[in-house]
Amino acid sequence: MDYKVGLLGRILLLAVSLFLLSYFILNGAGVFAISLFIILVLAQIIFLLGYAESSFKKVRQFLNNIKQDNYSNVYPVKFDGTDTDDLHIEFNAILAKLKEDQAEKEANYQYFRSVFQHLSIGLITFDEEGKVQIVNTAAKRMLSIQQLGNIAEVEKINKELHIAIHTLRTGGSELIKIAHPDGIMQLSVYVIELVLRDVKFKLVSLQNIQSELEEKEMEAWQNLVRVLTHEIMNSIAPISSLASTVKGDIESKIDANAPIEASDLEDYLMAISTIEKRSEGMINFVSDFRSLAHIPTPKFQAIRLKLLFDQLEVLLQNQFDANQIQFIKRVEPQDLILFGDQTLIEQVLINLIQNAIQAVEDTVTRMVSLKAFIDESGKIIIEISDSGKGIEEEALGKIFIPFFTTKKKGSGIGLSLSKQIMRRHKGNIQVKSKLGEGSTFKLIFNA
C-alpha cells in the first residue's frame, strides 16, 4: 500500500473515532461504550505512530549501514509503484554505488600496497607518536628485521639511523653506515614530512647505495691515479733526464781525467737549480694533495652572514679597487644566521670570490655579487656570481675534480676542497655558467 494513502487512512480513522468518542461523551453514553472508544483511540494513536516511525527506522538503518561500511543489505522491491518501493530502490542504488566505490578503493589500496612492498627502496611511514603504519620488504631486509611496531626500535639496530630519522626534515638526506649479515651497507636516508587528515607523519626512504659508491670510488681512484701519474711523470721525467745528462758528462770528464771548466760548472749549477725547482714543485704538489685529504672536522657555531660578508668585503677591497670591480652584497633577511664552521665557510667564500675576480679580469663589465637568502624549501643559500666570460660546458663537469684547472696558474684543488668542506656541513655546491654571461656558484645548506 502507498505510504501516504496508508497514513491518511489512519489519520481519517482516528478522526472518526475521536468524533464518535466526543459524541458518546456529550450524549451520556454508557461507561462501557466510552471506555471502549478511548481504548480504540489510544490503539489507533499507537498504530499511527508505529506506522510513521517505520519509515524513519528504515532511514536510520540505512544510515547505520553506511556508517558501519555495511553495504551488503538489500531492501525488498515489489515494483508496485508505492513510495516505499521507490525508497527501497533508491536505498539499494546508493548502497550498490557505495559498495562499488569501496571495492575500487580497496583494489587501489591493495595495488599501491603491493607496489610499496615490492619497491627496491626501503620505505617506512610512522606518526607523531612513532607508531609505524607501513614498512616494506626492502626496509625489513636492509634492517634485518621481521616486524617494526614503533620507530624507536630502530635505535637498537643503529643509533645514527635513529637520530637521522628524527632530526631530518623534509628534503633532508644523510648517508649512514649500517652493519648487515651481507656486509657493511651505505644507506642514503631521505625524509618527507606529510599531513593527512590533520595527522602528521613521516615517510622515510632507505636506499642502499653501496655498489654505486664503490663504483664511484673506483672511478675516483682511477682519475686520481691518472692525475697523480701525469703530474709526477711531468716532474720526474725532466729531473731524471737532466740528472742523467749531468752524471754522464761528469763521468766522462773523470774517465778522461779532464779539468772541469768554469762554463761547465755554470751548466751543472743551472742543471742542479732546475732539479731543485722541479723538486720544490713536486713538494708543493704533495702538500696540496695532503691538504685535500685532511680537512678538519667543522666546529659548528652561529654565523651572522651579514657580518661575515662585511668582513670579506674589507678583506678583498684592495683587489676590487685595483681591478675596478663592482662588488654587490645582499643578505635577506638581514639577521640571517647560518650554523657552521666560520673558518671553513670563509675559506670557501674567499676561494670562490678570488675565482670570480680572476674571471672578470678580461671583461668590460666587471661585477661580482655575493648574496644569501632562504629558498622556498627552507634551505639557506649563498650565491657567488660574476660577469666573466663563463665556463665551457666540457669543463663544467670536471671543475670539482682534484687538480683539474682551466687557469694557467693554479693548483686545481680550490673547488674540490670547497666541495669537501660543503659535504662536511651536510650541504652541497652547484654551478651554473653561460659563455659570455658569467658564472654563479651556489652553496646549499640544509637548514
C-alpha positions as CSV (number, residue, x, y, z in Angstrom):
1,M,0.0,0.0,0.0
2,D,1.2,3.5,-0.8
3,Y,2.7,5.1,2.4
4,K,0.7,8.4,2.0
5,V,-2.6,6.6,1.5
6,G,-2.0,4.4,4.5
7,L,-1.0,7.4,6.6
8,L,-4.1,9.5,5.5
9,G,-6.4,6.5,6.1
10,R,-5.1,6.0,9.6
11,I,-5.5,9.8,10.4
12,L,-9.0,9.8,9.0
13,L,-10.0,6.7,11.0
14,L,-8.5,8.3,14.1
15,A,-10.5,11.5,13.5
16,V,-13.8,9.4,13.1
17,S,-13.0,7.6,16.3
18,L,-12.4,10.9,18.2
19,F,-15.6,12.3,16.8
20,L,-17.6,9.3,17.9
21,L,-15.9,9.4,21.3
22,S,-16.9,13.0,21.7
23,Y,-20.4,12.3,20.6
24,F,-20.9,9.5,23.2
25,I,-19.5,11.6,26.0
26,L,-21.7,14.6,25.2
27,N,-24.9,12.4,24.9
28,G,-24.2,10.5,28.1
29,A,-23.5,7.1,26.6
30,G,-22.6,4.3,28.9
31,V,-19.2,3.8,30.6
32,F,-18.5,0.6,28.6
33,A,-19.0,2.3,25.2
34,I,-16.9,5.4,26.2
35,S,-14.1,3.2,27.6
36,L,-14.2,1.0,24.5
37,F,-13.8,4.1,22.2
38,I,-11.0,5.5,24.5
39,I,-9.1,2.2,24.1
40,L,-9.8,2.2,20.4
41,V,-8.4,5.8,20.0
42,L,-5.3,5.0,22.1
43,A,-4.7,1.9,20.0
44,Q,-5.1,3.9,16.7
45,I,-2.7,6.6,18.0
46,I,-0.1,3.9,18.9
47,F,-0.5,2.2,15.5
48,L,-0.3,5.6,13.7
49,L,3.0,6.5,15.5
50,G,4.3,3.0,14.7
51,Y,3.4,3.3,11.1
52,A,5.0,6.8,10.8
53,E,8.1,5.6,12.7
54,S,8.5,2.6,10.4
55,S,9.9,4.8,7.6
56,F,12.3,6.6,9.9
57,K,13.5,3.2,11.2
58,K,14.4,2.3,7.6
59,V,16.3,5.6,7.1
60,R,18.1,5.1,10.4
61,Q,19.0,1.5,9.5
62,F,20.2,2.7,6.1
63,L,22.4,5.5,7.6
64,N,23.8,3.0,10.2
65,N,24.7,0.6,7.4
66,I,26.6,3.5,5.7
67,K,28.3,4.5,9.0
68,Q,29.5,0.9,9.6
69,D,30.6,0.4,5.9
70,N,28.0,-2.4,5.6
71,Y,26.7,-2.3,2.1
72,S,25.5,-5.9,1.8
73,N,21.9,-5.3,2.9
74,V,19.3,-5.3,0.1
75,Y,15.9,-3.7,0.7
76,P,12.9,-5.7,-0.9
77,V,11.4,-4.2,-4.0
78,K,7.9,-5.3,-5.1
79,F,7.7,-2.9,-8.1
80,D,4.1,-1.9,-7.1
81,G,4.8,1.8,-7.6
82,T,4.4,2.8,-4.0
83,D,6.6,5.4,-2.2
84,T,8.1,2.7,0.0
85,D,9.1,0.7,-3.1
86,D,10.7,3.9,-4.6
87,L,12.5,4.5,-1.3
88,H,13.9,0.9,-1.3
89,I,15.0,1.3,-4.9
90,E,17.0,4.5,-4.1
91,F,18.5,2.8,-1.0
92,N,19.6,-0.2,-3.0
93,A,21.1,2.1,-5.7
94,I,23.0,4.2,-3.2
95,L,24.3,1.0,-1.3
96,A,25.4,-0.5,-4.6
97,K,27.3,2.6,-5.6
98,L,29.0,2.8,-2.2
99,K,29.9,-0.9,-2.4
100,E,31.4,-0.3,-5.8
101,D,33.4,2.7,-4.5
102,Q,34.6,0.7,-1.5
103,A,35.7,-2.2,-3.8
104,E,37.5,0.2,-6.0
105,K,39.2,1.9,-3.1
106,E,40.2,-1.4,-1.6
107,A,41.6,-2.5,-5.0
108,N,43.6,0.7,-5.3
109,Y,44.9,0.3,-1.8
110,Q,46.0,-3.2,-2.4
111,Y,47.6,-2.2,-5.7
112,F,49.6,0.6,-4.1
113,R,50.4,-1.5,-1.1
114,S,51.7,-4.2,-3.4
115,V,53.9,-1.7,-5.3
116,F,55.0,-0.2,-2.0
117,Q,56.1,-3.7,-0.7
118,H,57.9,-4.6,-3.9
119,L,60.0,-1.5,-4.3
120,S,63.7,-2.0,-4.1
121,I,63.9,1.2,-2.0
122,G,63.1,0.7,1.7
123,L,60.1,2.7,2.9
124,I,58.8,3.3,6.4
125,T,55.9,5.5,7.5
126,F,55.2,6.5,11.1
127,D,53.0,9.0,13.0
128,E,54.0,11.6,15.6
129,E,53.9,9.0,18.4
130,G,56.3,6.8,16.5
131,K,53.8,4.2,15.6
132,V,54.8,2.5,12.3
133,Q,52.0,2.2,9.8
134,I,53.8,0.6,6.9
135,V,57.3,-0.9,6.5
136,N,58.0,-2.6,3.2
137,T,60.0,-5.7,2.4
138,A,63.1,-3.8,1.3
139,A,63.3,-1.9,4.6
140,K,62.9,-5.1,6.6
141,R,65.7,-6.7,4.5
142,M,68.0,-3.7,5.0
143,L,67.4,-3.5,8.7
144,S,67.4,-7.4,9.1
145,I,64.0,-7.4,10.9
146,Q,60.7,-9.2,10.6
147,Q,58.4,-6.5,12.0
148,L,58.7,-2.9,13.2
149,G,56.0,-1.7,15.6
150,N,57.5,1.6,16.7
151,I,60.2,3.7,15.1
152,A,62.0,3.8,18.5
153,E,63.0,0.2,17.9
154,V,65.4,1.4,15.1
155,E,67.7,2.7,17.9
156,K,68.6,-0.9,18.8
157,I,69.6,-1.6,15.2
158,N,71.6,1.6,14.5
159,K,71.8,4.8,16.7
160,E,72.9,7.0,13.8
161,L,70.0,5.9,11.7
162,H,67.6,6.5,14.6
163,I,69.0,10.1,15.1
164,A,68.9,10.8,11.4
165,I,65.2,9.7,11.1
166,H,64.1,12.0,13.9
167,T,66.3,15.1,13.1
168,L,66.0,15.2,9.3
169,R,63.3,17.5,7.9
170,T,61.5,17.4,4.6
171,G,64.1,17.2,1.8
172,G,66.9,16.3,4.2
173,S,69.2,13.4,3.5
174,E,72.1,11.7,5.1
175,L,74.5,8.8,4.5
176,I,74.5,6.1,7.2
177,K,76.7,3.1,7.5
178,I,74.9,0.0,8.9
179,A,76.1,-3.5,9.7
180,H,74.3,-6.2,7.8
181,P,74.8,-10.0,7.6
182,D,75.9,-9.5,3.9
183,G,78.5,-6.8,5.0
184,I,78.5,-3.1,5.6
185,M,75.8,-1.1,3.8
186,Q,75.8,2.5,2.9
187,L,72.3,3.8,3.3
188,S,71.0,7.0,1.8
189,V,68.3,8.2,4.3
190,Y,65.7,10.6,2.9
191,V,62.8,12.0,4.9
192,I,59.5,13.7,3.9
193,E,57.0,15.1,6.4
194,L,53.4,14.9,5.4
195,V,50.0,15.9,6.8
196,L,47.0,13.7,6.0
197,R,43.6,14.5,7.5
198,D,45.2,16.7,10.1
199,V,47.5,13.9,11.2
200,K,51.3,14.4,10.8
201,F,53.5,11.6,9.8
202,K,56.9,10.9,8.2
203,L,57.9,8.9,5.2
204,V,61.4,7.6,5.4
205,S,63.2,6.1,2.4
206,L,66.3,3.9,2.7
207,Q,68.4,3.3,-0.4
208,N,71.4,1.0,-0.4
209,I,74.0,2.9,-2.5
210,Q,77.0,0.7,-1.5
211,S,77.5,-0.6,-5.1
212,E,77.1,2.8,-6.6
213,L,79.6,4.3,-4.1
214,E,82.1,1.5,-4.7
215,E,81.8,2.1,-8.5
216,K,82.2,5.9,-8.0
217,E,85.1,5.3,-5.6
218,M,86.9,3.1,-8.1
219,E,86.3,5.7,-10.8
220,A,87.6,8.4,-8.4
221,W,90.7,6.3,-7.7
222,Q,91.3,5.8,-11.4
223,N,91.0,9.6,-12.0
224,L,93.3,10.3,-9.1
225,V,95.9,7.8,-10.2
226,R,95.7,9.3,-13.7
227,V,96.2,12.8,-12.4
228,L,99.0,11.8,-10.0
229,T,100.7,9.8,-12.7
230,H,100.5,12.7,-15.1
231,E,101.8,15.3,-12.6
232,I,104.6,13.0,-11.2
233,M,105.8,12.0,-14.7
234,N,105.8,15.6,-15.8
235,S,108.1,16.4,-12.9
236,I,110.2,13.3,-12.7
237,A,110.9,12.9,-16.4
238,P,112.9,16.1,-16.9
239,I,114.6,15.6,-13.5
240,S,115.7,12.1,-14.4
241,S,116.8,13.2,-17.9
242,L,118.7,16.2,-16.6
243,A,120.4,14.2,-13.8
244,S,121.4,11.5,-16.3
245,T,122.9,14.1,-18.6
246,V,124.9,15.8,-15.8
247,K,126.0,12.4,-14.4
248,G,127.2,11.2,-17.9
249,D,129.1,14.4,-18.5
250,I,130.9,14.3,-15.1
251,E,131.7,10.6,-15.6
252,S,133.2,11.2,-19.0
253,K,135.4,14.0,-17.6
254,I,136.5,11.8,-14.7
255,D,137.4,9.0,-17.1
256,A,139.4,11.4,-19.3
257,N,140.9,13.0,-16.3
258,A,140.0,16.3,-17.9
259,P,139.6,19.5,-15.8
260,I,136.1,21.0,-15.3
261,E,135.8,24.4,-17.0
262,A,134.0,27.3,-15.4
263,S,131.4,27.2,-18.2
264,D,130.8,23.6,-17.3
265,L,130.3,24.4,-13.7
266,E,127.7,27.1,-14.6
267,D,125.9,24.4,-16.7
268,Y,126.0,22.0,-13.8
269,L,124.8,24.7,-11.4
270,M,121.9,25.6,-13.7
271,A,121.0,21.9,-14.0
272,I,121.0,21.4,-10.2
273,S,119.0,24.6,-9.8
274,T,116.4,23.3,-12.3
275,I,116.3,20.0,-10.5
276,E,115.7,21.9,-7.2
277,K,112.9,23.9,-8.7
278,R,111.1,20.9,-10.1
279,S,111.6,19.1,-6.7
280,E,110.0,22.0,-4.9
281,G,107.2,21.8,-7.4
282,M,106.7,18.2,-6.5
283,I,106.8,19.0,-2.8
284,N,104.1,21.7,-3.3
285,F,102.0,19.3,-5.3
286,V,102.2,16.7,-2.5
287,S,101.4,19.4,0.1
288,D,98.3,20.4,-1.9
289,F,97.3,16.7,-2.1
290,R,97.7,16.4,1.7
291,S,95.6,19.5,2.4
292,L,92.8,18.0,0.2
293,A,92.9,14.7,2.1
294,H,93.0,16.2,5.6
295,I,90.0,18.6,6.1
296,P,89.4,19.3,9.8
297,T,86.1,18.4,11.4
298,P,83.8,21.5,11.3
299,K,83.3,23.3,14.7
300,F,79.7,24.4,14.4
301,Q,78.6,27.8,15.7
302,A,76.2,30.6,14.8
303,I,77.5,32.7,11.9
304,R,75.9,36.1,11.2
305,L,76.1,36.2,7.4
306,K,75.8,40.0,7.2
307,L,78.8,40.4,9.5
308,L,80.7,37.7,7.6
309,F,80.0,39.4,4.2
310,D,81.2,42.8,5.6
311,Q,84.4,41.2,6.8
312,L,85.0,39.6,3.4
313,E,84.4,43.0,1.7
314,V,87.0,44.7,3.9
315,L,89.5,41.8,3.3
316,L,89.2,41.9,-0.5
317,Q,88.5,45.6,-1.0
318,N,92.0,46.3,-2.3
319,Q,91.6,43.7,-5.0
320,F,88.2,45.1,-6.0
321,D,89.6,48.6,-6.3
322,A,92.8,47.5,-8.1
323,N,90.7,45.6,-10.8
324,Q,87.9,48.2,-10.9
325,I,85.3,45.6,-9.9
326,Q,81.8,46.5,-8.6
327,F,81.1,44.3,-5.6
328,I,77.5,43.8,-4.6
329,K,76.5,42.0,-1.4
330,R,73.0,41.3,-0.1
331,V,71.6,39.3,2.8
332,E,67.8,38.5,3.2
333,P,66.7,38.7,5.9
334,Q,69.4,41.0,7.4
335,D,69.7,38.9,10.6
336,L,70.1,35.6,8.7
337,I,72.2,33.1,10.8
338,L,74.0,30.0,9.5
339,F,75.3,27.2,11.7
340,G,78.7,26.1,10.5
341,D,82.4,26.4,10.9
342,Q,83.2,30.1,10.2
343,T,86.8,29.5,9.3
344,L,86.0,26.8,6.7
345,I,83.0,28.7,5.2
346,E,85.2,31.8,5.0
347,Q,87.8,29.7,3.2
348,V,85.2,28.5,0.6
349,L,83.8,32.0,0.0
350,I,87.3,33.6,-0.4
351,N,88.3,30.9,-2.9
352,L,85.1,31.4,-4.9
353,I,85.4,35.2,-4.8
354,Q,89.0,35.0,-5.9
355,N,87.9,32.8,-8.8
356,A,85.2,35.4,-9.7
357,I,87.8,38.2,-9.6
358,Q,90.0,36.3,-12.0
359,A,87.0,35.5,-14.2
360,V,86.2,39.2,-14.8
361,E,89.8,40.4,-15.3
362,D,89.5,40.5,-19.2
363,T,85.9,41.7,-19.4
364,V,84.4,45.2,-19.9
365,T,81.7,44.9,-17.2
366,R,83.4,43.8,-14.0
367,M,80.9,42.8,-11.4
368,V,81.0,40.3,-8.5
369,S,78.0,39.7,-6.3
370,L,77.6,37.8,-3.0
371,K,74.1,37.2,-1.7
372,A,72.4,34.9,1.0
373,F,68.8,34.0,1.3
374,I,66.3,31.3,2.3
375,D,64.7,29.4,-0.6
376,E,61.2,28.0,-0.7
377,S,62.2,24.7,0.9
378,G,63.7,26.4,3.9
379,K,67.4,25.9,2.9
380,I,70.0,28.6,3.3
381,I,71.6,29.6,0.0
382,I,74.7,31.6,-0.6
383,E,75.3,32.6,-4.2
384,I,78.6,34.0,-5.7
385,S,78.1,35.4,-9.2
386,D,80.4,37.1,-11.7
387,S,80.0,38.8,-15.1
388,G,83.0,37.0,-16.5
389,K,83.3,35.1,-19.8
390,G,81.8,31.9,-18.3
391,I,83.0,28.3,-18.2
392,E,82.9,26.0,-21.2
393,E,80.4,23.2,-21.0
394,E,83.0,20.5,-21.3
395,A,84.9,21.9,-18.3
396,L,81.8,22.3,-16.1
397,G,81.6,18.6,-15.3
398,K,85.3,18.5,-14.3
399,I,85.9,21.6,-12.3
400,F,85.4,19.8,-9.0
401,I,87.8,17.0,-9.8
402,P,91.1,17.4,-7.8
403,F,93.9,19.1,-9.7
404,F,91.7,20.0,-12.7
405,T,92.0,23.6,-13.6
406,T,91.2,25.9,-16.6
407,K,93.6,28.6,-15.4
408,K,97.2,29.0,-16.4
409,K,98.3,29.3,-12.8
410,G,96.5,27.3,-10.2
411,S,96.8,24.0,-8.3
412,G,93.3,22.8,-9.2
413,I,92.3,21.9,-5.7
414,G,90.3,25.0,-4.6
415,L,86.9,23.9,-5.9
416,S,87.4,20.3,-4.9
417,L,88.4,21.5,-1.4
418,S,85.3,23.7,-1.3
419,K,83.1,20.8,-2.3
420,Q,84.5,18.6,0.5
421,I,84.0,21.4,3.1
422,M,80.4,21.7,2.0
423,R,79.9,18.0,2.3
424,R,81.3,18.2,5.9
425,H,78.5,20.7,6.5
426,K,75.9,18.3,5.1
427,G,75.5,20.7,2.2
428,N,76.3,20.9,-1.5
429,I,77.9,23.2,-4.1
430,Q,76.4,23.7,-7.6
431,V,77.5,25.8,-10.5
432,K,75.7,27.4,-13.5
433,S,77.6,29.1,-16.3
434,K,76.9,30.5,-19.7
435,L,79.7,31.6,-22.1
436,G,79.8,35.4,-22.4
437,E,77.4,35.9,-19.5
438,G,79.3,34.7,-16.4
439,S,79.0,32.1,-13.7
440,T,77.1,31.5,-10.5
441,F,78.3,29.2,-7.7
442,K,75.6,28.2,-5.2
443,L,76.3,26.9,-1.7
444,I,73.3,25.0,-0.4
445,F,73.0,24.4,3.4
446,N,70.2,22.1,4.7
447,A,68.8,24.1,7.5
